[in-house]
Amino acid sequence: PIEGKANANVVWEEDSSEGPPSAPVRIAFVLVVHGRASRQFQRLFKAIYHTSHYYYIHIDQRSNYLHRQVQALASQYPNVRVTPWRMATIWGGASLLTMYLRSMADLITMTDWSWDFFINLSAADYPIRTNSQLVAFLSKYRDMNFIKSHGRDNARFIRKQGLDRLFFECDTHMWRLGDRKIPEGISVDGGSDWFLLNRPFVEYVINSQDDLVTNMKRFYTYTLLPAESFFHTVLENSAHCESMVDNNLRITNWNRKLGCKCQYKHIVDWCGCSPNDFKPADFHRFQQTARPTFFARKFEATVNQEIVNQLDGYLFGPMPRGTPGLQAYWESAFDEADGVATLSDTQLTLYHAFARMGLARAAASLQGDPKDDSCRYFPMGHPVSVHLYFQSDQFQGYLVKHHATNLATSKLETLETWVMPRKTYKVASPPSTFTRLQFAEIGTEWDAKERMFRNFGGLMGPMDETVGMQRWSKGPNVTVTVVWIDPTNVIAATYDILIDASAEYTHYRPPLNQPLRPGVWTIRVLHHWSPVAETRFLISPLAYMKHQPIRQEDTLKLHNGPAKNSYMEQSFHGLNPVLNIPVHPGQVEQAKRNAGLTGPALEHWVDGLVGAMWEAGDVCSTSMTGGPGTSCPVMQTCAKTPWSSLSPDPKSQLVPPHADGRIR
């Protein structure tokens, strides 16, 4: 322990032979959630739920879809409540501490909830021990507070944490206003903002009017990352200091080489770090017994769900054989109640195109009679919902639920279409002697921490800032050339990348002049000017502008490529003959004509381009069995397919509590 810091040692016996505690503690879990991963949240909830605990859930003000899902969840269990107020708790913001203090105040005033410990969790957490192990441990140490300190010298911590700077939160941004002094006579400490606090300390923090608490509340109102330091400082400077245990009972997956990329610069005037997501190779870390741990973070099913499946099986035993949907994961990308205004024009354009692909597939399913309209449809209105679909941790495409009128019956039906991305990466033929390149991809929303594009499937339009990514195997230092070619064979950019021996990923965003010309682009990777591999990506034309059908004056501005066809200051025109990329006048003329298209002609152009990069995997009817079914005889009911967002998913399905108080 650090000099002068109270730190009670806690003995940890994994397989204690003691029976259950005579007076088991009851826990108030405060779940702080945001985003759209409702099914992963439901799995976490199932894993930590017990009828003898309490669950108070705060959903970020900007996450309305998740708020609707969680409200439906809370209505099923008497010991679950959703905060009647919501805040936009930005990374590092003062609002996070305000939210915790307000939650604590609420919990104290709930006279029907008699809890002993406060535990905060996010939707990216998961338990690594069972509820009964946690209760047995906390019952033994019910007078303690579990909070993790930084464990390095204090002056360095204060400097790195920015505690000697004044910050102010406004318009979901933390603004740095200047320097300030640390209050005298106070031992400032901090570390992790994930903690387990006992009720007497929580009541002291909320109800005490003493100078320490009131001054610290004021000081931390203007502090970056206040929840990482406020509770530590109050605990260590108060009469409760003897109760501090320097362990927050969690394992956090820090990989600072990847996680500290100043990725919060757009939210905070400071540099921040974030933990990485766990993968199956990390599983052994949950079984360590050097110190007591009950939770771990981060888990993210769009990055890796297998580790959650492993952990779930380890804690609760495997799911029954033949359980459907075990390797599948669905995450909402859009829901009708969000409103179309939450979508970009690119997303709206492509989701409509995906729905039309499904209708074309349905029409093609009845080969033969051209007069048979039972599987022909006319699209109606905007999409109802969109989901990302994964199978065995591989992105499988988008699921778009949409309305359409059946031409045979004139009845409105709701269908769901699954579209899959086509493979676009291909190795040069004959293969190059250069073998370090493993994969190349173009996208937006590159996540340097998890080394992946967050824009799944690369839905991109003319005004997007595209990033080129390459994945490498280890080998000798080498220089490669990357060439970007637009749909009319204009060479938009070319640049060299030095790949050092240990490089695994490289990414670069060439500063291209916009708008990018719509159509299928090609990227070539060359070594000594001979081809190694190429990949293609789609810049989609926009069928919508500010969510309304686009007008010709806007298409001519957005779909004609950059001014003078020049993507950069310098022209790479001289490389066309060298790389054997001919420019055909006919192609250029056609591109000019396409730029003026609107209405059905524009949709037809969009559909042709989308069809080159995506394929309709399947289409199903959402009507319930026994209800007003679909008129198309060969169409499946969605609930009976293995892929639909309506197909069974028992691993995240909520059930009433069992006799032992659990639901998992």
C-alpha positions as CSV (number, residue, x, y, z in Angstrom):
1,P,0.0,0.0,0.0
2,I,1.0,3.6,-0.6
3,E,2.5,5.5,2.3
4,G,-0.2,7.0,4.6
5,K,-3.1,5.3,2.9
6,A,-5.5,3.2,4.9
7,N,-5.8,-0.2,3.2
8,A,-7.5,-3.1,4.9
9,N,-6.1,-6.5,3.7
10,V,-8.8,-8.9,2.6
11,V,-8.3,-12.6,2.7
12,W,-9.6,-14.4,-0.4
13,E,-10.4,-18.1,-0.5
14,E,-11.9,-19.1,-3.8
15,D,-13.4,-22.4,-2.5
16,S,-14.3,-21.5,1.1
17,S,-16.0,-24.4,2.9
18,E,-18.1,-21.9,4.9
19,G,-21.9,-22.2,4.5
20,P,-24.0,-19.4,3.2
21,P,-23.9,-16.2,5.4
22,S,-26.4,-15.9,8.2
23,A,-27.3,-12.4,7.2
24,P,-26.5,-12.1,3.4
25,V,-26.0,-8.6,2.1
26,R,-28.3,-7.1,-0.4
27,I,-26.8,-5.1,-3.3
28,A,-28.1,-2.1,-5.2
29,F,-26.7,-2.4,-8.7
30,V,-26.5,0.9,-10.6
31,L,-26.3,0.1,-14.3
32,V,-25.0,3.0,-16.4
33,V,-25.8,2.2,-20.0
34,H,-25.7,3.8,-23.5
35,G,-25.6,2.7,-27.1
36,R,-27.8,0.1,-28.8
37,A,-26.5,-3.3,-27.6
38,S,-29.8,-4.3,-25.9
39,R,-29.2,-8.0,-26.3
40,Q,-25.8,-7.9,-24.7
41,F,-27.3,-5.8,-21.8
42,Q,-30.0,-8.4,-21.4
43,R,-27.3,-11.1,-21.0
44,L,-25.5,-9.1,-18.4
45,F,-28.8,-8.5,-16.6
46,K,-29.6,-12.2,-16.6
47,A,-26.2,-13.1,-15.2
48,I,-26.4,-10.6,-12.3
49,Y,-30.1,-10.8,-11.5
50,H,-31.4,-12.2,-8.2
51,T,-34.7,-11.5,-6.5
52,S,-32.9,-10.3,-3.3
53,H,-31.0,-7.5,-4.9
54,Y,-32.0,-4.1,-6.5
55,Y,-31.3,-2.8,-9.9
56,Y,-31.4,1.0,-10.7
57,I,-30.7,1.7,-14.4
58,H,-29.6,5.0,-15.9
59,I,-29.8,5.2,-19.7
60,D,-27.9,8.0,-21.5
61,Q,-30.2,10.8,-22.7
62,R,-29.0,10.1,-26.3
63,S,-29.9,6.4,-26.3
64,N,-33.7,6.4,-26.7
65,Y,-33.9,3.0,-28.4
66,L,-32.1,1.4,-25.4
67,H,-34.3,3.4,-23.0
68,R,-37.4,1.9,-24.6
69,Q,-35.9,-1.6,-24.4
70,V,-34.8,-1.3,-20.8
71,Q,-38.2,0.2,-19.7
72,A,-39.9,-2.9,-21.1
73,L,-37.4,-5.1,-19.2
74,A,-37.9,-3.2,-15.9
75,S,-41.7,-3.6,-16.1
76,Q,-41.2,-7.4,-15.7
77,Y,-39.4,-7.4,-12.4
78,P,-40.5,-5.6,-9.2
79,N,-36.9,-5.0,-8.0
80,V,-35.8,-3.1,-11.2
81,R,-36.3,0.6,-11.7
82,V,-35.3,3.1,-14.4
83,T,-34.2,6.6,-13.3
84,P,-37.1,8.9,-14.1
85,W,-34.4,11.5,-15.2
86,R,-31.7,11.1,-17.8
87,M,-28.4,12.8,-18.4
88,A,-25.9,12.8,-21.3
89,T,-22.9,11.4,-19.4
90,I,-20.0,12.1,-21.7
91,W,-16.6,10.5,-21.3
92,G,-14.6,12.3,-18.6
93,G,-17.5,14.7,-17.9
94,A,-18.6,16.2,-14.6
95,S,-22.1,14.9,-15.4
96,L,-21.0,11.3,-14.7
97,L,-20.3,12.2,-11.0
98,T,-23.6,14.2,-10.8
99,M,-25.4,11.1,-12.2
100,Y,-23.8,8.8,-9.5
101,L,-24.6,11.2,-6.7
102,R,-28.2,11.6,-7.9
103,S,-28.6,7.8,-8.2
104,M,-27.3,7.4,-4.6
105,A,-29.6,10.0,-3.3
106,D,-32.6,8.3,-5.0
107,L,-31.6,4.9,-3.6
108,I,-31.4,6.3,-0.1
109,T,-34.9,7.7,-0.3
110,M,-36.4,4.4,-1.6
111,T,-37.6,3.2,1.8
112,D,-38.9,-0.1,0.2
113,W,-35.3,-1.0,-0.9
114,S,-33.1,-2.1,2.0
115,W,-29.6,-2.5,0.4
116,D,-26.1,-2.8,2.0
117,F,-23.8,-2.2,-1.0
118,F,-23.7,0.1,-4.0
119,I,-22.1,-1.4,-7.2
120,N,-21.8,0.4,-10.5
121,L,-21.7,-1.5,-13.8
122,S,-21.8,-0.6,-17.5
123,A,-23.3,-2.6,-20.3
124,A,-19.7,-3.6,-21.2
125,D,-19.2,-5.5,-17.9
126,Y,-19.8,-9.1,-17.1
127,P,-19.6,-11.1,-13.9
128,I,-16.7,-13.6,-13.5
129,R,-17.9,-15.2,-10.3
130,T,-21.5,-16.2,-9.3
131,N,-23.9,-14.1,-7.3
132,S,-23.6,-16.4,-4.3
133,Q,-19.8,-16.0,-4.3
134,L,-20.2,-12.3,-4.4
135,V,-22.8,-12.2,-1.6
136,A,-20.7,-14.5,0.6
137,F,-17.6,-12.3,0.2
138,L,-19.4,-9.0,0.8
139,S,-21.3,-10.4,3.8
140,K,-17.9,-11.2,5.3
141,Y,-16.6,-7.7,4.6
142,R,-19.8,-5.7,4.9
143,D,-18.0,-2.8,6.7
144,M,-15.5,-2.3,3.9
145,N,-15.4,0.0,0.8
146,F,-13.7,-1.4,-2.3
147,I,-12.1,1.2,-4.5
148,K,-9.0,1.0,-6.7
149,S,-6.2,3.5,-6.3
150,H,-3.8,4.5,-9.1
151,G,-0.8,3.1,-7.2
152,R,1.8,5.6,-8.4
153,D,3.2,8.8,-7.0
154,N,0.5,11.4,-6.3
155,A,2.1,14.4,-8.0
156,R,2.3,12.5,-11.3
157,F,-1.3,11.3,-10.9
158,I,-2.6,14.8,-10.3
159,R,-0.7,16.0,-13.4
160,K,-1.7,13.2,-15.7
161,Q,-5.3,13.3,-14.5
162,G,-5.5,17.1,-15.0
163,L,-6.7,17.6,-11.4
164,D,-4.7,20.9,-11.3
165,R,-6.7,22.3,-14.2
166,L,-10.1,23.8,-14.2
167,F,-12.7,22.2,-16.5
168,F,-16.3,23.1,-17.3
169,E,-18.9,20.9,-19.0
170,C,-21.1,22.5,-21.6
171,D,-22.8,21.3,-24.8
172,T,-21.6,17.7,-24.1
173,H,-18.0,18.8,-24.1
174,M,-15.4,19.3,-21.3
175,W,-13.7,22.6,-21.9
176,R,-10.4,23.3,-20.2
177,L,-10.5,26.8,-18.7
178,G,-7.1,27.2,-17.0
179,D,-4.9,26.1,-14.1
180,R,-6.0,25.9,-10.4
181,K,-4.6,24.9,-7.0
182,I,-5.4,21.6,-5.2
183,P,-7.1,22.3,-1.9
184,E,-4.7,22.4,1.0
185,G,-4.8,19.9,3.8
186,I,-6.4,17.3,1.6
187,S,-4.8,14.0,0.5
188,V,-6.0,13.8,-3.1
189,D,-6.3,10.3,-4.5
190,G,-8.0,8.5,-7.5
191,G,-7.9,5.6,-9.8
192,S,-10.8,3.6,-11.2
193,D,-14.4,5.0,-11.4
194,W,-15.8,1.5,-10.9
195,F,-16.3,0.7,-7.2
196,L,-18.3,-1.1,-4.5
197,L,-19.3,1.2,-1.6
198,N,-21.1,0.3,1.6
199,R,-24.3,2.0,2.6
200,P,-23.0,4.0,5.6
201,F,-20.3,5.6,3.4
202,V,-22.9,6.4,0.6
203,E,-25.2,8.0,3.2
204,Y,-22.3,10.1,4.5
205,V,-21.5,11.3,1.0
206,I,-25.1,12.2,0.2
207,N,-26.3,13.5,3.6
208,S,-23.3,15.0,5.3
209,Q,-23.0,18.8,5.4
210,D,-19.4,18.8,6.7
211,D,-16.7,20.9,5.0
212,L,-15.0,17.9,3.4
213,V,-18.0,16.7,1.5
214,T,-19.4,20.1,0.5
215,N,-16.0,21.4,-0.6
216,M,-15.2,18.3,-2.5
217,K,-18.5,18.3,-4.3
218,R,-17.8,21.9,-5.4
219,F,-14.2,21.1,-6.3
220,Y,-15.1,18.1,-8.4
221,T,-17.9,20.0,-10.3
222,Y,-15.1,21.6,-12.3
223,T,-12.9,18.5,-12.7
224,L,-12.1,16.2,-15.6
225,L,-13.0,12.5,-14.9
226,P,-14.4,13.4,-11.4
227,A,-15.8,9.9,-10.7
228,E,-12.2,8.6,-10.9
229,S,-11.2,10.6,-7.9
230,F,-14.1,12.1,-5.8
231,F,-15.0,9.0,-3.9
232,H,-11.4,8.0,-3.3
233,T,-10.6,11.5,-1.9
234,V,-13.6,11.8,0.3
235,L,-13.2,8.2,1.7
236,E,-9.5,8.7,2.5
237,N,-10.0,12.1,4.2
238,S,-13.0,11.1,6.3
239,A,-13.7,9.0,9.4
240,H,-14.5,6.1,7.0
241,C,-10.8,5.9,5.9
242,E,-10.1,2.7,7.8
243,S,-12.7,0.9,5.7
244,M,-10.8,1.4,2.4
245,V,-9.7,-1.7,0.5
246,D,-7.4,-0.9,-2.5
247,N,-9.2,-3.3,-4.8
248,N,-12.4,-2.6,-6.8
249,L,-12.9,-6.4,-7.3
250,R,-12.7,-6.1,-11.1
251,I,-10.4,-7.0,-13.9
252,T,-10.1,-4.3,-16.6
253,N,-8.5,-5.1,-19.9
254,W,-5.9,-2.4,-20.3
255,N,-3.7,-2.4,-23.4
256,R,-2.3,1.1,-23.3
257,K,-0.4,0.8,-26.5
258,L,-3.8,0.4,-28.3
259,G,-6.1,2.1,-25.8
260,C,-4.4,5.5,-25.4
261,K,-4.8,7.1,-28.8
262,C,-6.3,10.5,-27.5
263,Q,-9.5,9.1,-29.0
264,Y,-11.7,11.5,-26.9
265,K,-10.3,14.8,-28.2
266,H,-13.6,15.6,-29.8
267,I,-15.3,15.4,-26.4
268,V,-12.6,16.6,-23.9
269,D,-9.8,19.1,-24.1
270,W,-7.4,16.3,-22.9
271,C,-6.0,12.9,-23.8
272,G,-7.8,9.8,-22.5
273,C,-7.4,6.1,-22.5
274,S,-10.0,3.3,-22.8
275,P,-9.7,-0.4,-22.0
276,N,-9.9,-3.0,-24.8
277,D,-12.5,-5.7,-25.3
278,F,-11.8,-9.2,-24.1
279,K,-11.2,-12.0,-26.6
280,P,-11.2,-15.8,-26.0
281,A,-7.4,-15.8,-25.5
282,D,-8.0,-13.7,-22.3
283,F,-10.2,-16.3,-20.6
284,H,-7.4,-17.6,-18.2
285,R,-7.3,-14.1,-16.6
286,F,-10.7,-14.6,-15.1
287,Q,-9.6,-17.7,-13.2
288,Q,-6.7,-15.9,-11.4
289,T,-7.0,-16.2,-7.6
290,A,-4.2,-13.7,-6.6
291,R,-6.8,-11.2,-5.5
292,P,-10.6,-11.2,-5.2
293,T,-12.3,-10.3,-8.5
294,F,-16.0,-10.6,-9.4
295,F,-16.5,-8.5,-12.6
296,A,-14.5,-7.8,-15.7
297,R,-14.7,-5.2,-18.5
298,K,-14.9,-4.6,-21.4
299,F,-17.0,-7.0,-23.4
300,E,-18.6,-6.1,-26.7
301,A,-20.6,-8.6,-28.7
302,T,-20.0,-6.8,-32.1
303,V,-16.3,-7.3,-31.5
304,N,-16.3,-10.8,-29.8
305,Q,-19.3,-12.7,-28.4
306,E,-17.5,-16.0,-28.1
307,I,-15.7,-14.8,-24.9
308,V,-19.2,-14.0,-23.3
309,N,-20.4,-17.4,-24.3
310,Q,-17.4,-19.1,-22.7
311,L,-17.8,-17.1,-19.5
312,D,-21.5,-17.7,-19.3
313,G,-20.9,-21.4,-19.7
314,Y,-18.2,-21.4,-17.1
315,L,-20.4,-19.6,-14.5
316,F,-23.8,-21.3,-15.2
317,G,-23.0,-24.4,-17.2
318,P,-23.5,-24.8,-21.0
319,M,-26.8,-24.0,-22.7
320,P,-28.7,-27.2,-23.7
321,R,-27.6,-28.9,-26.9
322,G,-29.3,-27.6,-30.0
323,T,-30.2,-24.2,-28.4
324,P,-30.9,-21.9,-31.4
325,G,-29.0,-18.6,-31.9
326,L,-26.0,-19.4,-29.7
327,Q,-23.4,-18.2,-32.2
328,A,-25.6,-15.4,-33.5
329,Y,-25.7,-11.8,-32.4
330,W,-28.1,-9.1,-33.5
331,E,-27.8,-5.4,-32.7
332,S,-30.2,-2.7,-33.6
333,A,-28.9,0.0,-36.1
334,F,-32.2,1.7,-36.5
335,D,-35.7,1.5,-35.1
336,E,-38.8,3.3,-36.5
337,A,-39.5,5.1,-33.2
338,D,-36.0,6.7,-33.4
339,G,-37.3,8.7,-36.4
340,V,-35.8,8.8,-39.9
341,A,-34.0,12.1,-38.9
342,T,-31.5,10.0,-36.9
343,L,-30.2,8.4,-40.1
344,S,-27.7,9.9,-42.5
345,D,-28.8,10.3,-46.1
346,T,-26.3,7.6,-47.1
347,Q,-27.9,5.1,-44.6
348,L,-31.4,6.0,-45.7
349,T,-30.5,5.5,-49.4
350,L,-28.8,2.1,-48.8
351,Y,-31.4,0.8,-46.4
352,H,-34.1,1.5,-49.0
353,A,-31.9,-0.2,-51.7
354,F,-31.5,-3.2,-49.4
355,A,-35.3,-3.5,-49.0
356,R,-35.7,-3.4,-52.8
357,M,-33.2,-6.2,-53.1
358,G,-35.4,-8.3,-50.9
359,L,-38.4,-7.6,-53.0
360,A,-36.5,-8.5,-56.2
361,R,-35.5,-11.8,-54.5
362,A,-39.1,-12.5,-53.5
363,A,-40.3,-11.8,-57.1
364,A,-37.6,-14.1,-58.5
365,S,-38.5,-17.0,-56.1
366,L,-41.6,-17.9,-58.2
367,Q,-39.9,-19.0,-61.5
368,G,-42.4,-19.5,-64.3
369,D,-45.8,-17.8,-64.5
370,P,-45.2,-14.1,-65.4
371,K,-48.9,-13.4,-64.4
372,D,-48.5,-14.8,-60.9
373,D,-48.1,-11.7,-58.7
374,S,-48.3,-13.6,-55.3
375,C,-44.6,-12.9,-54.6
376,R,-44.4,-9.4,-56.3
377,Y,-44.4,-6.4,-54.1
378,F,-44.4,-2.6,-54.2
379,P,-42.2,-0.9,-51.5
380,M,-44.1,1.3,-49.0
381,G,-42.6,4.0,-46.7
382,H,-39.3,4.1,-44.9
383,P,-37.7,1.0,-43.3
384,V,-39.2,-0.2,-40.0
385,S,-36.0,-1.4,-38.4
386,V,-32.4,-2.3,-39.3
387,H,-30.2,-4.8,-37.4
388,L,-26.5,-5.8,-37.7
389,Y,-26.3,-9.5,-37.9
390,F,-23.2,-11.6,-36.8
391,Q,-22.6,-15.3,-36.9
392,S,-19.6,-16.8,-35.0
393,D,-18.2,-13.3,-34.6
394,Q,-18.3,-12.6,-38.4
395,F,-20.4,-9.8,-39.7
396,Q,-23.0,-11.3,-41.9
397,G,-24.7,-8.2,-43.2
398,Y,-27.8,-6.1,-42.5
399,L,-31.4,-7.1,-41.7
400,V,-33.9,-4.6,-42.9
401,K,-37.5,-4.8,-41.9
402,H,-39.8,-3.0,-44.3
403,H,-43.4,-2.6,-45.5
404,A,-44.6,-3.6,-49.0
405,T,-47.9,-4.0,-50.8
406,N,-48.5,-7.4,-52.3
407,L,-49.5,-6.9,-55.9
408,A,-51.8,-10.0,-56.0
409,T,-53.8,-9.1,-52.9
410,S,-53.1,-5.3,-52.6
411,K,-52.5,-6.0,-48.8
412,L,-49.8,-4.4,-46.8
413,E,-47.2,-6.9,-45.5
414,T,-44.1,-6.5,-43.4
415,L,-41.0,-8.3,-44.6
416,E,-37.5,-8.7,-43.4
417,T,-34.6,-8.8,-45.9
418,W,-31.1,-10.1,-45.2
419,V,-28.4,-8.6,-47.4
420,M,-24.8,-9.9,-47.3
421,P,-21.7,-8.1,-48.4
422,R,-19.9,-9.7,-51.4
423,K,-16.2,-10.4,-51.0
424,T,-14.2,-7.6,-52.5
425,Y,-10.6,-8.3,-51.6
426,K,-8.6,-10.4,-54.1
427,V,-5.0,-11.3,-54.4
428,A,-3.1,-10.6,-57.6
429,S,-3.0,-13.3,-60.3
430,P,-0.3,-14.6,-60.7
431,P,0.3,-14.2,-57.0
432,S,3.1,-11.8,-56.0
433,T,6.3,-13.0,-54.4
434,F,5.5,-10.4,-51.7
435,T,3.5,-12.2,-49.0
436,R,3.2,-9.9,-46.0
437,L,-0.2,-8.3,-47.0
438,Q,-3.1,-10.3,-45.5
439,F,-6.1,-8.1,-46.1
440,A,-7.0,-4.5,-47.2
441,E,-10.3,-2.7,-46.6
442,I,-11.7,0.8,-47.0
443,G,-14.2,2.3,-44.6
444,T,-15.1,5.0,-42.2
445,E,-15.1,5.1,-38.3
446,W,-11.8,3.3,-37.9
447,D,-11.4,2.2,-34.3
448,A,-7.7,2.2,-33.6
449,K,-8.2,0.5,-30.2
450,E,-10.1,-2.5,-31.5
451,R,-8.5,-2.2,-35.0
452,M,-11.7,-2.4,-37.0
453,F,-14.2,-0.2,-38.8
454,R,-17.2,0.6,-36.8
455,N,-19.2,1.4,-40.0
456,F,-20.0,-2.3,-40.7
457,G,-20.2,-3.2,-44.3
458,G,-18.8,0.3,-45.3
459,L,-21.9,2.3,-46.0
460,M,-20.3,5.4,-47.6
461,G,-21.5,8.4,-49.6
462,P,-19.8,11.2,-51.6
463,M,-19.1,13.4,-48.5
464,D,-17.5,10.7,-46.3
465,E,-13.9,10.7,-45.2
466,T,-12.6,7.3,-46.3
467,V,-9.8,5.5,-44.5
468,G,-7.6,2.8,-46.1
469,M,-6.6,-0.1,-43.8
470,Q,-4.1,-2.9,-44.4
471,R,-3.3,-5.9,-42.2
472,W,0.2,-7.4,-42.3
473,S,2.0,-10.5,-41.2
474,K,5.4,-10.1,-39.7
475,G,8.4,-9.9,-42.0
476,P,11.2,-7.7,-43.3
477,N,10.8,-3.9,-43.5
478,V,9.3,-3.0,-46.8
479,T,7.7,-0.1,-48.7
480,V,4.4,-0.6,-50.6
481,T,2.4,1.7,-52.9
482,V,-1.3,2.2,-52.5
483,V,-3.3,3.5,-55.5
484,W,-6.9,4.8,-55.3
485,I,-8.9,4.7,-58.6
486,D,-12.3,6.3,-59.0
487,P,-15.2,4.8,-61.0
488,T,-14.2,6.6,-64.2
489,N,-10.5,5.4,-63.8
490,V,-9.3,8.7,-62.5
491,I,-6.3,8.0,-60.2
492,A,-7.4,9.9,-57.1
493,A,-4.4,9.3,-54.9
494,T,-1.2,7.3,-54.7
495,Y,1.1,7.1,-51.7
496,D,3.8,4.9,-50.3
497,I,3.7,3.2,-46.8
498,L,6.7,2.0,-45.0
499,I,5.8,-1.2,-43.2
500,D,8.2,-2.0,-40.4
501,A,9.0,-5.6,-39.4
502,S,6.5,-5.8,-36.5
503,A,3.6,-3.8,-38.0
504,E,0.3,-5.6,-37.9
505,Y,-2.0,-2.8,-39.1
506,T,-1.6,0.4,-41.1
507,H,-4.3,2.9,-41.8
508,Y,-4.3,6.2,-43.7
509,R,-6.9,8.7,-44.8
510,P,-5.8,10.5,-48.0
511,P,-6.9,14.1,-48.0
512,L,-9.2,13.7,-51.0
513,N,-11.2,16.7,-52.4
514,Q,-14.9,16.0,-52.1
515,P,-17.5,15.1,-53.3
516,L,-16.1,11.6,-54.1
517,R,-17.6,10.3,-57.4
518,P,-20.3,7.8,-56.8
519,G,-19.7,4.2,-58.0
520,V,-17.4,1.3,-57.4
521,W,-13.8,2.4,-56.5
522,T,-10.7,0.2,-56.7
523,I,-7.7,0.2,-54.4
524,R,-4.5,-1.5,-55.6
525,V,-1.6,-2.4,-53.4
526,L,1.7,-2.6,-55.3
527,H,5.2,-3.8,-54.3
528,H,8.0,-2.5,-56.6
529,W,5.1,-1.4,-58.9
530,S,3.9,-5.0,-59.4
531,P,0.4,-5.8,-58.1
532,V,0.0,-7.6,-54.8
533,A,-3.8,-7.3,-54.2
534,E,-6.8,-5.1,-54.8
535,T,-10.1,-4.4,-53.1
536,R,-13.2,-2.5,-54.2
537,F,-15.6,-0.3,-52.3
538,L,-18.8,1.6,-53.0
539,I,-19.4,5.3,-52.8
540,S,-23.2,5.3,-53.0
541,P,-25.1,8.1,-54.8
542,L,-27.6,9.7,-52.5
543,A,-31.3,9.2,-53.2
544,Y,-32.1,11.5,-50.2
545,M,-31.0,14.9,-49.1
546,K,-31.9,15.9,-45.6
547,H,-34.3,12.8,-45.6
548,Q,-36.3,14.1,-48.6
549,P,-36.0,12.7,-52.1
550,I,-33.0,14.5,-53.6
551,R,-33.5,17.2,-56.3
552,Q,-31.5,17.6,-59.4
553,E,-29.7,20.8,-58.3
554,D,-28.3,18.7,-55.4
555,T,-27.5,15.6,-57.4
556,L,-25.5,17.7,-59.9
557,K,-23.4,19.1,-57.0
558,L,-23.0,15.8,-55.2
559,H,-22.7,13.2,-57.9
560,N,-20.3,14.8,-60.4
561,G,-17.0,14.2,-58.5
562,P,-14.7,17.0,-57.3
563,A,-14.1,20.3,-59.2
564,K,-12.1,19.7,-62.4
565,N,-12.1,16.0,-61.5
566,S,-9.1,16.7,-59.3
567,Y,-9.0,14.8,-56.0
568,M,-5.7,16.3,-54.9
569,E,-3.4,19.3,-55.6
570,Q,-1.3,17.1,-57.9
571,S,-2.6,15.1,-60.8
572,F,-1.7,11.4,-61.1
573,H,-2.9,11.3,-64.8
574,G,0.6,10.3,-66.0
575,L,0.3,7.0,-64.0
576,N,-2.7,5.8,-66.0
577,P,-0.6,4.3,-68.9
578,V,2.1,3.0,-66.4
579,L,-0.6,1.1,-64.4
580,N,-2.5,0.1,-67.5
581,I,-5.7,1.9,-66.4
582,P,-7.3,3.3,-69.6
583,V,-9.7,6.3,-69.4
584,H,-12.7,5.8,-71.7
585,P,-14.5,8.9,-72.9
586,G,-17.8,6.9,-73.0
587,Q,-17.4,6.1,-69.2
588,V,-16.9,9.7,-68.4
589,E,-20.0,10.8,-70.5
590,Q,-22.1,8.1,-68.7
591,A,-20.9,9.3,-65.3
592,K,-22.0,12.9,-66.3
593,R,-25.4,11.6,-67.3
594,N,-25.8,9.6,-64.1
595,A,-25.0,12.7,-62.0
596,G,-28.2,14.3,-63.2
597,L,-30.5,11.4,-62.4
598,T,-33.4,11.7,-59.9
599,G,-36.5,9.7,-58.9
600,P,-36.9,6.1,-60.2
601,A,-33.9,6.5,-62.6
602,L,-31.6,7.4,-59.7
603,E,-33.0,4.5,-57.7
604,H,-32.3,2.2,-60.6
605,W,-28.6,3.4,-60.7
606,V,-28.3,3.0,-56.9
607,D,-29.7,-0.6,-57.1
608,G,-27.3,-1.6,-59.9
609,L,-24.3,-0.4,-57.8
610,V,-25.5,-1.9,-54.6
611,G,-26.2,-5.2,-56.4
612,A,-22.5,-5.3,-57.4
613,M,-21.4,-5.1,-53.8
614,W,-24.2,-6.8,-51.8
615,E,-26.5,-9.8,-52.4
616,A,-29.9,-10.6,-50.9
617,G,-29.3,-13.7,-48.7
618,D,-33.0,-14.2,-47.9
619,V,-36.3,-12.5,-47.2
620,C,-39.1,-13.5,-44.8
621,S,-42.5,-12.5,-43.6
622,T,-42.9,-11.0,-40.1
623,S,-46.6,-12.1,-39.8
624,M,-47.2,-14.4,-36.9
625,T,-48.0,-18.0,-37.7
626,G,-51.8,-18.4,-37.7
627,G,-52.3,-14.7,-38.2
628,P,-52.8,-12.9,-41.5
629,G,-49.9,-14.7,-43.3
630,T,-48.0,-13.6,-46.4
631,S,-49.6,-14.2,-49.8
632,C,-46.2,-15.5,-51.2
633,P,-46.4,-19.3,-50.8
634,V,-42.6,-19.8,-50.8
635,M,-41.8,-17.2,-48.2
636,Q,-40.8,-18.4,-44.7
637,T,-42.1,-16.9,-41.4
638,C,-39.2,-14.8,-39.9
639,A,-39.5,-16.5,-36.5
640,K,-38.8,-19.8,-38.2
641,T,-35.5,-18.7,-39.9
642,P,-32.2,-18.9,-38.1
643,W,-31.1,-15.4,-39.2
644,S,-34.0,-13.0,-38.7
645,S,-34.0,-10.5,-35.9
646,L,-37.3,-12.2,-34.9
647,S,-35.8,-15.7,-34.7
648,P,-35.4,-17.3,-31.3
649,D,-32.5,-16.0,-29.2
650,P,-32.8,-17.8,-25.8
651,K,-29.4,-16.7,-24.5
652,S,-30.6,-13.1,-24.2
653,Q,-34.3,-13.8,-23.6
654,L,-35.7,-12.7,-20.3
655,V,-37.7,-15.2,-18.2
656,P,-39.5,-15.1,-14.8
657,P,-37.3,-15.8,-11.8
658,H,-36.7,-19.5,-10.9
659,A,-37.2,-20.9,-7.4
660,D,-33.6,-20.0,-6.5
661,G,-34.2,-16.3,-7.3
662,R,-32.1,-16.3,-10.5
663,I,-33.1,-16.0,-14.1
664,R,-29.9,-17.6,-15.6
